[in-house]
Amino acid sequence: MDLLYWIILGFIAGALSGAVVGGRTARGCLPNVIIGVLGAVVGGWLARELGFGQAQGFIAAIVVAVVGAIVVRVVLEAVSPNDRRG
């Protein structure tokens, strides 16, 4: 059940971060899940480093994951080449 929880959380966080950041970062169902799960890891690490402790509840987990996914998308946008037509 934990895997399903992470996938659902990742999809929601990835989709919300995609709506906030925009740009040319990864889009679609699978990229949203991957970026959302990575965002949950990054967001959890950031929250712990900033002294917020562990997120309690589904809504708090989504907020932490979305913040982390936004960070991941911004970093991906910054390191991606400007012209992808190659």
C-alpha positions in Angstrom: 0.0 0.0 0.0 3.0 2.3 0.6 4.0 2.2 -3.0 0.5 3.1 -4.2 0.5 6.0 -1.7 3.8 7.3 -3.1 2.6 7.0 -6.7 -0.6 8.9 -5.9 1.3 11.5 -3.9 3.9 11.8 -6.7 1.2 12.3 -9.4 -0.6 15.0 -7.4 2.7 16.8 -6.5 4.0 16.5 -10.0 0.9 17.8 -11.7 0.6 20.8 -9.3 4.2 21.7 -9.6 3.9 21.5 -13.4 1.0 24.0 -13.2 3.0 26.3 -11.0 6.4 26.2 -12.8 5.5 25.9 -16.4 8.3 25.9 -18.9 9.6 23.0 -20.8 10.2 20.5 -18.0 8.9 16.9 -18.2 5.1 16.6 -18.8 2.8 13.6 -18.8 1.7 11.0 -16.4 4.9 9.1 -15.8 7.2 12.2 -15.7 4.8 13.8 -13.2 4.9 10.8 -10.9 8.7 10.7 -11.1 9.2 14.4 -10.5 6.5 14.3 -7.7 8.2 11.4 -5.9 11.6 13.0 -6.3 10.0 16.2 -5.0 8.6 14.4 -2.0 12.1 13.2 -1.1 13.6 16.7 -1.7 10.8 18.4 0.1 11.0 16.0 3.1 14.8 16.6 3.3 14.3 20.4 3.1 11.6 20.4 5.8 13.8 18.3 8.1 16.8 20.6 7.5 14.7 23.7 8.2 13.5 22.2 11.4 9.8 21.6 10.5 9.9 17.9 11.4 7.9 15.2 9.7 4.7 16.1 7.8 1.6 14.7 9.6 -1.3 13.8 7.3 -1.9 13.6 3.6 -2.4 17.3 3.0 0.9 18.2 4.7 2.6 15.5 2.7 1.2 17.0 -0.5 2.4 20.5 0.4 5.9 19.2 1.2 6.0 17.1 -2.0 4.8 20.0 -4.1 7.4 22.4 -2.7 10.1 19.8 -3.4 8.7 19.1 -6.9 8.8 22.8 -7.7 12.5 22.9 -6.6 13.2 19.8 -8.8 11.4 21.4 -11.8 13.2 24.7 -11.4 16.6 22.9 -11.2 15.7 20.8 -14.3 14.7 24.0 -16.1 17.9 25.7 -15.1 20.2 22.9 -16.2 18.4 22.1 -19.5 19.7 23.5 -22.7 17.8 26.5 -24.1 17.2 25.0 -27.5 16.0 21.4 -27.5 15.6 21.2 -31.3 19.1 20.0 -31.5 
